[in-house]
Amino acid sequence: MSNSLLEPVHGVSLYDYAAAAAKMATGIDQKEICKTLGIELAVFEEASALWVARMQEDSTFEVSILFGQYFGEADKHPKLSGLQAQVSEEGKVNLEKIKTDRYFYEELNGARQAAYDYGYDGAQWIQDNFGISLGDFQSVAMKWSEVQNEEVRNNNTDNVHHFIDYQQKKQEEYAAKFASEQGGNVADDVEF
């Protein structure tokens, strides 16, 4: 039995919507995406709202799971793959590095969370300091999530815990950096 929630909305498939969302997260203008897909902006906006509603009503999570998969495969989309955001040379180097270096990925993941914890927009902080857009970061995160899920399936939990611990250590290091930049934490002078 096929899932009716996966039927295209106004001609916009889930793959189209997810790839468009990924491209927008890299900084590509929504109007450019619509032009490339051959649809009007108003049609895309309504399709977007309906795709979000479908994900919310899907108790099987099939739509959300496929959305995540398609989001991570945006650069393979037949129409949208050619749309690429302007990325600095440093950003290109860092993006390639987080794709292949799990330690670097976990460090940036920890840094992003620490930034959020200290009131910064963590995604913007990564963009400003490493040249990696939210969309690119999330696409790589999907890849590393798949690697981790495979490790769990293969009972390689020692490796999973190793990287969780590493990320936590990096998050603490960046938290200390952000606290220092902000003049310390509120309770730093409290002694017990």
N, C-alpha and C positions, 0 to 999 in steps of 0.2 A: 504494500500500500504506500503510495507516495504522499508526502507531506504537502498539503495545499499551501502552507505558510511559506514554501519555497518558490511558489510561482512568481514570475516577474511582476513588479508594480509599475504600471504605466510604461512598460517596456524596459524597465531598469531591473536587471537580475541582481541577486544577492552578490554575485561576483563583481558586477559593475559598481554596486553601492560600496562594498568593502574596499575595492581597489581605489575608488574615488576618495573614500575616507582616509585611506593611507596616503594618497597623493596630497590631499589637503593638509594632513599632519606634517608633511615635509615642506609645506609652504607654497604649494602650487595653488593658484587662484581658482576658486570654484567656477568662475565663468569660463576659464580655459578648459577645465575638465568637462563642463557641459558642452562646450563647442566641440571638443574631441569626441565625446560620446554621441554628438548629433542631437542633443535634446535642449529644450528651453530650461532656464534656471528655475522657473516656477514648477516645472514638472519634476526636476531633480529634488527640489526642496520638499515637495509633497511626498515623493517616493521615499526620501530619507526619513521623514516623520513616520511613514507607514512601516518601513523596515524596523525602526526602533520599536514601534508598537508590537510588531510581530515577534521580535526577540523577547519582549516583556511577557507576551501571552503564551509563548511556547514552553510548556511544562517539560518537554523532552530535552530542551536546550540544544536541539539539532541546529536551529538557525544561528544561535550564538556561537556554537562550536565552528560551524562552517564560516561564519563571518570572520572569526579569528584566523582560520586557515587562509581564507581568501585575502585578508588584510596583509598577512605575511607573504603572500604571493603576488602582490600588486605589480611588481616589475615583470610579471609574466602575462599580465592582462593584454589581450590582443590589440586593444585600442589605446590603452593608457600607459603601456610600458614605455613608450617614447617620451612621455612627460617626465622631465627630471628637474628638480629644484636646483637652484644655484648653490653649490657647496664649495667652501674654501678648500684650498689644498690641504690644510691641517685637518679640516673636517673629513675629507676623503681618506686620509691616512688613519685617523682615529676610527672612522666607520669600518674600514677594513680590519683594523686591529680588534675591535670588539666582536667581529664576526668569527675570528679565529683564536683569540686569546681570552679564555674564560676568566682568568684572573682579572684582566682589564675590564671585562664586562661586569663582573661582580663588584669591582671597585666603583665603577660608575653607577651601578645600581645602588650601592650603599651611599655614595655621595648624593645622589638624587634624593633618596629618602631623608638623609640628614638635612638637605636644603629645605625640603618641605617642613621638616620638624622645626626648623628655625625661621619659618615664615617666608621663605623664598619660594618662587615657582621653580620647583626642581627640574622640570623639563626645560624651562627657559635657561636655567643655570647651566645645564648640560650643553644646550645650544650655544650659549655665550662663551663658555670656557673650553668646550671641546669640538664645537662646530657640528654636532650631531643633532638632527631634528628629532622631535618626538616620534614622528612616523617611522623614521629609520631605526630609532632606538627600540620601539615596540616590535618592529619587524624582526630585529635581531633577538629580542626577548622571547619571541615565539620559538625561534630556533633553539635557544638554550633551554627553554621549557621542555621541548620535545626530547632533548638530550637527557635532561634530568628525569623525565618520565620513563625513558628507556632504562636508565640506571636503576630506578625503583623497581621496574618490572623484572630486571635481572638481579635483584637483591644486592645491588652495589650501593647500599645505603651509606657506607663509610665515605665514599666519594661525595655523595649528596651532602652529608653533614660537614665534610671538609669545606665545601664551597659556601654553605650557609654560615659557618663560623667565620670564614674569610670575609664574606660580605658584611657580617656584623662588626668585625674588627675595623673594616674600612669605614663603615657608617659611624662608628665611634670616633675614629680619627677625624673625619670631616666634621662631625658634630663639635669636637673640640676646636677645630679651626673656625667654624661659624660662631661659636660661643665667644672665642677670643676677639673676633672681628666686631662683635656686638657688645664688647665690654664685660664678658663673662656671664655666667648663669645667675639667676636670681638668688639661689641658695649657696653659691660658691663660698660665701664667708661664714656660713653656719657650721659650727663644730658640734659634734655629738660626743 
